[in-house]
Every structure is written in C-alpha cells, then in structure tokens.
Amino acid sequence: MRYAGPALAFGSSACFAFSGPMARYLVAAGLTPIEAVWARMTAAGLLLLAVLAVVRPGALRIPRSRWPFFALYAVMAVAGVQSLYFAAITRLPVGVALLLVYVAPVMVAAWVRLIRKIRLPRAAYAGALVALAGLGIVAEVWHDLRLDALGLALGLLAAACSAGYFLMNDSFGDDVDPLGLVAWGMAGAALVLVPVARPWELRWAAFTESATPAPGALTLPVPLAFLWMVVVASVVAYILGVNAVRRLSAAVGATVASLEVIGGAVAAWGLLGEGLDGFQIAGGVIVLSGALLAQTATRRTPTTAQDGDKEVTSGAMKC
C-alpha cells in the first residue's frame, strides 16, 4: 500500500510521544529517570516475549549467525539511546540535549550517502534539515543556553545510537522476524541497564500509588501510566517503527520520527498542563513540514546514478 509506510511512521511517533509524559508520573512517584527507563524496557520486553512465545514462537528463534546483530541492537539501538540521552540532560538543558538526539536523521542521510554510496532524493535531505530547524524552535534551545563538552559528546553519542536504530531496522534480512527483534532488543536493553538502574534499590511501592507530576497536571494511578508507557509507548511504538523503516528507508523514517517531539509536547499539554507558546507552535509546523517533505521522497521513481551510485526512494529498495 502506497501510504502504509508513512502511516506506520506517524503512528509510531504518536505512540512514542507518550514516553516522556508517562515517565513523569513514575518520577513523581519516586523513581529516577533511569529507573523508569529500566522498568519500561523490562516490562515491555517480558510482555512481548511472553505473547510471542504463545502465539508466534517462531519469531523468537535467532539464527546463531545473527546473535551479534541482536546484541548490538539491544546495546546501541535501544539501551544506548535511552541511557546516553538521560546522561546528557544531567549536563545540558533538556532542549539542547533533545536537539542533539534528533541530529540522527542528518547522520543517517550522511551514512547512506558516504558509506553505502546511495544517493537519496533531495527531498530526503531537505526534510531532515527543515525538521531539525523546527525542533530547535520547539525545544527553544536559546533559553538557558550553556555548553558542556562532555554533555555535547553524550548527546551526539545518543544521536549516533538513534541513527543506528534506524539503519539496523533498515538492514536486517528475511531471516530476522521484526517482532522477535523488538522483543529481544528490549529485553536485552533491560539487562544491559541493570548496573546503571540498580533495580534492587527501586522504590517498588510507587507502582501502587497515584501521582500528580506538576501543579495543574492530571492525577493518574501510577500503574495506569506505567501500563500505557509499556504497551503503547514501547511495544506498539517499536513494532510500528521497525515496520515503518522497512517500508520508507532509514533516512525518511528517521525524519518522520522527529514528529515524536511534537506529539510529546501535545501529550504534555493535555496531561501535565504544560502550555505551548507561539514559537513552539510555529516550530511544530516547521517540523511537520520537514516530515511531509521527507516522505514525498518515497513517491518518486528510483533511478540509477552515474559511477555506480543508486538513488533509493522507497522501502522496496532499502537504503
């Protein structure tokens, strides 16, 4: 279907958008951000493993030759993005750290062009740059702007891991089931994060309480917020995201995924009472424009360039 890829990507971004707002309820109940991430990955991984073991056990079989791929996916594409981002925000303003993470679409486009020697349509490059500019406005990076060398390095490493997530989703073959990849990836990430999250110190009583993250925010039972974060913002979001990249290509999928920031702002407005000013609304429109521009690259006819370069425009001819 012509619009299946963009629809999956938009759906994935909408689901991922609830990650931050729902995590705020866990933090308000006494968990640290990294503990919330570990709990999310653990529950999501175990849930998907259990479901697949019953309804689709073949998806969980990993060819021995693919073990290194699965391990790298868990460490870099899942655990790396989460842990490095939270490390970056301890040294940088959140807006700056967020903008650094979403340099990923530019990194993906550069990798595809320089390493894979594949020429993307100009719309893919332009969309990534337009979306990045819009994200800078949404994050209002000019507020409390301070630079920290280690923080910048951590943010860029998080972006590189995010780029790896899209590139790896775009490159695995038919011997890997996307559902199995997501399940083992989240479970593996939870295992990797154990030394950092230290779950034996986690305040488990928080999962029996209700929380109000900020004045004016909705009060929700923490178990409900956690369940939504696990099922919608993790399991459904990752499954949709993997399948979207398979149809769109890594470069286009990474750019469309930047809509998560807009969705997160809207979710925070509805749940937490966080207002959006004129600059942020304008930035959101720019991000949306960049995402729409990038996905138009999927509708162009692929052509072979000179000197062996190829132009890739759709999931049928992955970059």
N, C-alpha and C positions, 0 to 999 in steps of 0.2 A: 504494500500500500504506500502511495506516494507520501502521505503525511504521517505515517506511522512513526518514523524516526523523530521528527520534531515534537510530536505529541508525547512520546515516551520521555524525551528530554525535558519538556516543560513539566510533565507530571513528576519526574524525579526531582527537579528543582523545587517544586511546590512541597513535596514531602520532606526534603532535606531542610526546607526553611523553618520547620518546627523544631529543629535540633537545639538551637540556641535558647529560644523562649522556654521550651520544656525543661532544658537543663537548669534554667534559672530557678525553677521550683525545687529541684534537688539541692542546689546550692543554698537556697533559702532555708532548707530543712537541715542543713548542717554538713553536707558533703562538699568536698573540694571539687573544683572543675575536673581534675584528672580522675578523681574517684567516680564522678558522674560519667565520664567517658568510658572508664573501665566497666562500670556496671552496665552501661548501654551495650557495649560490644559483647560482653559475656552473655547477657540475656538474649540478645539478638542472634548471636552465633548458636547458642544452645537450642533456641526455639527453632531456627531454620534446620539445624542438623536433625532434630527430633522429627519434624514434619517430613523432611525428605527421607529419613530412614523408614518411615511408614508408607508414604505414597509414591516415592520415586527413589529407591535405594541406589539405582544405577548412577544417579547424579553425583553420589558421594565417592565413587571409585576414582582414584587418582592414578594414572599410569606412572610407574616408577620414574620414567624419564621426565615427568612433569613436576616432581617434588621440588626441585629448586625454584621453578616458576611460582608454585603456590607459596613457598616460604617467602620469596621476595615480595609477592603480592601482599601477604599479611603484614610483613615488616614495613615495607615502604608505602604501598598504596592505601593501607588502612591505618595502622598504628603510627606510621611516620607523620602523616598529615595532621592527625589529631594531637599527638604529643608535642610536636615541634611548634604548632600554632599556639598552644597554651603556654609553652615556654617563651615564645616570642612576646606574648602580651604581658608577661611579667617585666619586660624591659622596654616595651614600646606602647604608645597609645593604641587602643584597640583598632581605631580606624586605619592607622598606618599598617599594623600587622595584617589586617584584613585585606588591604590593598595589595600588600606584598604576596599574600597567598594567591590572589587572583591575577598575578602575573603569569600563572600557569598556562592560560591559552596562548600567550605570546611564546612561551617556552616550547609548547607543543608544536606550534607552527614552525618555529626555528628548527627544531629537531627533525621534523618531517622534511623540511626543505634541505637542510645541510647534511644530515646524517643518512636519511633514507633516499635522498636525491629525488624527491617527489615534489612537483610543482603544484601548489594549491591555487584555486581561483583567487583573484584579488579580493573578492567579497569576503573570503575567509580571513585574510589578514586585516582588512579594513574593519570587519565586525569585531575582531578581537581588540583592536586599538580603541575603537569607539566605546565598546563595553568597559574597557579598563578606565578610560577617561570618566565615564559615568559613575563607575564605582568610587573613584576618587572624590566625586562630588557627594555621593550618597554617604560615604564614610566621613566626609568633612575633614579631610586629613590636615587642613590648615589650622585646625584647633589644637592647641597644646602640642605643637609640632616639636619633637625633640628626637634626635638621632642617637642611637646607641649601636656601636659596631657589632657587638655580639647579638643584639636584638635583630638587627638587619640581616645578619647571617642566618639566624634561626628562621626568620620569616621567609627568606629566599630558599632555604632548605625545605621548608614546608611547601612552598610553591613547586619546587622540583619534585617532591613526593607526589603532590597533586597531579602534576604533569605525567608522572609515571603511572598514576592510576588510570588516566585516560589512554595513554599509549599501550599499557598492558591489556586493557579491556579491548583494544582495537586489534591486538596482535595474536591472541591465542587461537588455536585451530579447533577443528571439529572433535578432537579427542578430549576436549575440556568442556564440561557442562557449565553454563553460566551460573546456574543455581548452586552447584557444588562449589564453584569458585568463590561465590559470595559467602556461603556458609563457612567454609574452611578459612576464608580470609578473615572474617570477623572473629571466629573462634581463635585463630592463630594470633590475631592482634591483641585479643584479651590476654592471652598467655604472655605475649611479649611485654605488655604493660604492667604485669603483676609487680615487678620490682619497683616501678615508679609509683603505681597507685597504692601499693601496700594495703590490699583489701582487708587484712586482718585487723587493721585499725579503723575500718569504715564504721560509721555510725548507722547500724542496720535499723535502729528504731525509727529513723527518718522515713522509712517506707511504710509506716503505719500512721503517719500524721498528715495534716493539711498544711499548706504554706501559702503565704502572700508575698511574692518577691519584692514588691515595691508599693508605696502608697498609691492607691488608685488601681492597682492590679487586681485581677480576679483571684479569688481564693479557690484553689483546687486541691483535692486529695493528692498527695504525692504519688501514691500507687497509680492513679489515673494518668498523671503527667508522665510517669515513667513508662507505663504501658504504651501510651501514644508515641513516645520517643523511640521505643524499641520496635514496635510493629510498623508504624507509618514512616517515621523519620530515619529508620535504619533498614529493616528488612525490605519493605516495599520500595524505599528510595534507592537502595543499592541495586535491587533487581531491575528496576526500571532504568537506572543509569547505565548498567552494563549493556543491556539490550539496546539502549538508545545509541551508545557509541558504536556498537556493531553495525548500526544502520546508517549513521551520519558520518562517521570518521572521527578520529580523536580530536582534530583541530576544531571542527564545528561543534562537536559535543561539549568540549571544554568551554567554549564561548557561551553557548546556550546555558550551561550550568551556572554561569555568573548571575542568572536570574534568581538564584537562591538568596542572594543578598537582599533583593527587593522583597521577595516573599517573606524573608525573616523580619524585615522592617514592618511589613504589614501585619504579620503574626504578633510581633511585639506591641504594635499599636492596639490590636484587638484584645490581647490577653494581659499585657502589662501596663497599658495606658501610656506607652511612650509615643509622644507626638512626632509628626513628620513636618519639618519646615519646608519653605518654598524651594530652597536649594536641593534638599533631599528628593523632593518630588520631581524636580527638573532632572536631577541625576538619574532617577529611576527611569524616566522616559528615555534618557540617552542610553542607558544600559539595555533597555528593551529594544531600542532601535538597532544597537550593535548586534544583539542576539538575532533579531529578524534578518539583519543584513547578512550575518554569517550563514544562517540556514538557507538563504537563497542559493548558496553555492552548491547545495545538494540537487538543485533542479537543472543545472547546466549539463551539457553533454561532455563527457570526458574526451580529451584529446591527447595525443602523444606529442610531447615536445621534442625539440631537437636535442642532440647529444645524449639520447637515452633517458632524459628526464620524462616523467609522466605527470599528467595533471589528474588528480583524483578528486571527485566531487560527490561521491555517494558511498553508502555502506556496501554496495555491491562491488566496489573496487576500493578496498580499505587502504588508508594511507599509512 
